[in-house]
Amino acid sequence: MAEAQKRLSHTTLKRRQRFHPKRDVRPAVLAKANRLVIRVAAFIGLSFLTIAILQAVLG
């Protein structure tokens, strides 16, 4: 396992993470998509809790 880490030098890891404007999605677009996913997940969670509470109170 130590040999595999030696093969991947610091420069190759750095090169792999660099943003490429023509190939990659822009970081701002990713941040906006992440916010949307969090909002949708929160909405679904709150809806589930609301339905569960309503069923407990009414039923």
C-alpha positions in Angstrom: 0.0 0.0 0.0 2.9 2.4 0.7 4.2 1.7 -2.9 0.9 2.8 -4.4 1.1 6.1 -2.4 4.7 6.6 -3.6 3.6 6.2 -7.3 1.0 9.0 -6.9 3.2 12.0 -6.4 2.0 15.3 -5.1 2.1 16.9 -8.5 -0.2 14.3 -10.1 -2.8 14.7 -7.4 -2.6 18.5 -7.8 -2.9 18.3 -11.6 -6.0 16.0 -11.3 -7.9 18.5 -9.0 -7.2 21.6 -11.1 -10.3 23.2 -12.8 -10.4 22.9 -16.6 -12.8 25.5 -18.0 -13.8 23.6 -21.2 -14.2 20.2 -19.6 -15.4 20.8 -16.0 -18.6 22.4 -14.7 -17.9 25.8 -13.2 -17.6 25.9 -9.4 -20.4 28.5 -9.1 -22.7 26.1 -11.0 -21.8 23.3 -8.7 -22.4 25.4 -5.6 -25.8 26.4 -6.9 -26.7 22.8 -7.6 -25.6 21.8 -4.1 -27.8 24.5 -2.6 -30.7 23.3 -4.7 -30.2 19.7 -3.6 -30.0 20.7 0.1 -33.2 22.7 -0.2 -35.1 19.9 -1.9 -33.9 17.4 0.7 -34.9 19.8 3.5 -38.4 20.2 1.9 -38.9 16.5 1.6 -37.8 15.9 5.2 -40.1 18.7 6.5 -43.0 17.3 4.4 -42.4 13.9 5.8 -42.4 15.2 9.4 -45.5 17.3 8.8 -47.4 14.3 7.4 -46.2 12.1 10.3 -47.3 14.7 12.9 -50.7 15.2 11.2 -51.3 11.5 11.2 -50.4 11.2 14.8 -52.6 14.1 15.8 -55.6 13.2 13.6 -55.4 9.5 13.6 
